[in-house]
Amino acid sequence: MKKSNFIISIVENKCPRCRKGKLFKNDHPYVLKHVLDMHDHCPACGQRTELEIGFWYGTGYVSYVLSVLFSMFTLALYWLIIGITWRDNSIFHWLIANTILLALSMPVLMRLSRTVYLNFYVGYDPEAKDLRINL
């Protein structure tokens, strides 16, 4: 059986156990009313998505790291394309642009943080059977 790509499964918000089933009920992250609506179990292998009560509180740390990495990326990009100096207040222009970009990308980052966090606790099993049989 061919092993699925780890990074692609995270970006596509797939189950960490089988890397086939979708974690979120809605494919589009910008339906803000349902941005974090997840299946209780993976549709493909039956893996539980919420491992314990309050499990998702840890995603705040992952979301913070992703936001910092995103900000560092935009800073480097802004510095290479436009340049940053204190003389013309370009740092403030970057801060405003970065704040807007972060606000617009928050639904995607929130979903991504849940997927990454779940991957910390659930390992890949290429021969994953449907766990719902024993539920």
C-alpha positions in Angstrom: 0.0 0.0 0.0 1.3 3.4 -1.0 2.1 5.7 2.0 0.3 9.1 1.9 2.3 12.3 2.1 2.3 13.7 5.6 2.4 17.4 4.6 -0.3 17.1 2.0 -2.6 15.3 4.4 -2.2 18.1 6.9 -2.8 20.9 4.3 -5.9 19.0 3.1 -7.1 18.5 6.7 -7.2 14.7 6.4 -7.4 12.2 9.2 -3.9 11.5 10.7 -4.6 7.8 11.1 -5.7 6.9 7.5 -4.9 10.2 5.7 -8.0 9.7 3.6 -11.1 10.8 5.6 -11.9 14.5 5.9 -11.8 16.0 9.4 -14.2 18.9 8.8 -17.8 18.6 7.8 -17.5 21.6 5.4 -14.7 21.9 2.9 -14.7 25.7 2.7 -13.1 27.4 5.8 -14.8 30.7 5.2 -18.3 29.5 6.1 -17.6 31.2 9.4 -20.6 29.8 11.2 -19.3 26.3 10.7 -15.6 26.8 10.5 -14.7 24.3 13.2 -17.5 21.8 12.7 -15.8 18.4 12.7 -16.9 14.9 12.3 -17.0 13.0 15.6 -15.2 10.1 13.8 -13.2 9.9 10.6 -15.6 8.9 7.8 -12.9 6.6 6.4 -11.4 4.8 9.4 -13.6 5.7 12.3 -10.8 7.4 14.3 -12.2 9.7 17.0 -11.4 13.4 16.4 -11.9 14.7 19.9 -9.8 12.4 22.0 -11.0 13.7 25.3 -13.1 16.5 26.7 -11.3 19.8 26.3 -8.8 18.3 23.8 -8.8 21.3 21.5 -7.6 23.8 24.1 -4.1 22.9 23.1 -4.6 24.2 19.6 -4.2 27.7 20.9 -0.5 27.1 21.2 -0.3 25.6 17.7 -2.3 28.5 16.3 0.1 30.9 17.9 3.1 29.3 16.4 1.5 29.2 13.0 0.6 32.9 13.3 4.2 33.8 14.2 5.6 31.8 11.3 3.1 33.4 9.0 4.1 36.9 10.3 7.8 36.1 9.9 7.1 35.0 6.3 5.2 38.1 5.4 7.9 40.3 7.1 10.7 38.6 5.0 8.6 38.9 1.9 7.8 42.6 2.6 11.5 43.2 3.3 12.7 41.6 0.1 10.1 43.3 -2.1 9.5 46.7 -0.6 12.2 47.1 2.0 11.8 48.2 5.6 13.3 51.3 7.3 12.4 53.4 10.2 12.8 56.6 8.2 9.7 56.1 6.1 7.5 54.2 8.6 7.4 51.2 6.3 7.5 48.9 9.3 4.0 50.3 10.2 2.8 49.6 6.7 3.9 46.0 7.1 2.2 45.8 10.5 -1.1 47.0 9.1 -0.9 44.7 6.1 0.2 41.7 8.3 -2.7 42.3 10.7 -5.2 42.4 7.8 -3.7 39.2 6.2 -3.7 37.4 9.6 -7.4 38.3 10.2 -8.3 37.1 6.7 -6.3 33.8 7.1 -7.5 33.0 10.6 -10.2 30.4 9.6 -7.6 28.5 7.6 -5.0 28.8 10.4 -7.6 27.6 13.0 -8.4 24.5 11.0 -4.7 23.9 10.3 -3.9 24.1 14.0 -6.5 21.5 14.8 -5.1 19.1 12.1 -1.5 19.6 13.3 -2.5 19.1 16.9 -4.4 15.9 16.2 -1.3 14.7 14.3 0.7 15.0 17.5 -1.5 12.3 19.2 -2.7 10.0 16.4 -0.1 8.2 14.4 -0.4 7.0 10.7 -1.6 3.5 10.3 -1.6 2.4 6.6 -3.7 -0.6 7.4 -6.3 1.3 9.4 -9.5 -0.6 9.8 -12.8 1.0 10.7 -12.8 1.5 14.5 -16.6 2.2 14.6 -17.3 -1.6 14.7 -16.2 -1.7 18.4 -18.1 1.5 19.5 
